[in-house]
Amino acid sequence: MGIKTDTNGKIIANDDDTTDAPNIFAIGDCVKGRLELTPTAIMAGKLLVHRLFDGKTRVMNYKNVATTVFTPLEYGCIGYSEEDSI
C-alpha cells in the first residue's frame, strides 16, 4: 500500500498526521496544506511523539502562526488580516 500524494508530490495526511498507510505519519514541509516553517514542523513532531507514547491527544494548530518575510523591506504578520477582521 502506497502513501497518497497530491499532484505536486506532497503527502496527504489527516489533522493528526496519519496517512492512509497504517503506522505511517507525516509532518512538516512534505505534507499538503501545511506551513513550510521549521518551528511548526518541530512542534508537530513533538506533539506526535506525545500522542504516540504518552497517551496525549493534542494536535498541531496551524492557525494564527506568526511568520515573516525576509526581504530588504521588513514585514511580519500574525492573526487575521484587516479585511478578515471586519
Secondary structure by P-SEA (a helix, b strand, c coil): cbbbbccccbbbbccccccccccccccccccccccccaaaaaaaaaaaaaaacccccccccccbbbbbbbccbbbbbccccccccc
